[in-house]
Amino acid sequence: MLHRRRFLQLGSLGLGAFSFAGSTAGKAAARKPIVISTWDAGIEANKAAWKVLRSGGRALDAVEQGVMITEASQNCCVGLGANPDRDGYVTLDSCIMDEKANCGSVAFLERIKHPVSVARRVMEKTPHVMLVGSGAQQFAIEEGFPLEPSKLSEEAERDYQNWLKKSEYKPVINIENTKKQTAFVPIKYDNGEWNHDTIGMVAMDAAGNLSGSCTTSGMGFKMRGRLGDSPIIGAGLFVDNEVGAATATGQGEDVIRICGSHLVVELMRQGLSPEAACKKAVERIIKIKGDAAKDIQVGFIAINKQGEYGGYCIQKGFNFAVCYADDKNFMVEGRFVL
Ligand code: GLY
């Protein structure tokens, strides 16, 4: 299982150098191809994406093949090995977007190993953008995706049984300015990890075209039927081939509230660097949430057409993986506001 706690080890194994917060922003202009992705699972995902990019392939293929690695791994938060909802079912959300604003998405999808590939089929083979639940599963089966067993992975079963002992799930209504909304306070484990996140990946290929993907099992032990930001174009992911691409991780409810990834891209359009745009989006969430912001984590990563990259998060603990020809594949610690 590839956990965030391993990211320092990855560096020491020579799989990547480690860069501190101060060097989050990219320096060189017109750097391409390039791929970046959230969390330390991004190192392995970037490797798969890089195979496509270095041979002159499309960013779209790279971002699909990249996150498929994470979907297939035993990961707490992505793919069928992930933690289930509170009723014991793993439900998956994913989306993908290309340089022509084509996009596809699936949500509340069960028993399908690669939701990102189903999202791509929705984009390429249907007149729609989004399919959910049993309809998405039916479409996947019709497209030849095998229906996987519904059994939880050993690790997810153990985590679920532990979670059931207390059923710790804390809907609170304490947000200034949004008193009628419910905030799900995610569980922060003793080792500092959060009980949910996502892999989001954005890339620019040698031709200068951008694409992105985002895939998750959502918040661990969530209410059945809950969707976060990850399958929502504009929230969990946004690509504008004239400007840049952005993706999000963390508490999806609060990313949705500000159309986070779209906001980051629009801020880049106004001239902000990827890092500055991500920071402004994070600050907007903090402003909305007030004191409750300290109980959540949200992170954004972005690239622009010059191949500059950056990321920002609410609080310490978020990192992302960056891969391009000269500097290879390395982790960057996201800067944080609180
Ligand atoms: N960002 C993933 C989720 O909230 O579901």
Residues whose N, C-alpha, C, O or C-beta is under 5 A from the ligand:
A	BS01	LIG	D197 T198 T216 G218 M219 G228 D229 S230 T249 G250 Q251 G252 E253
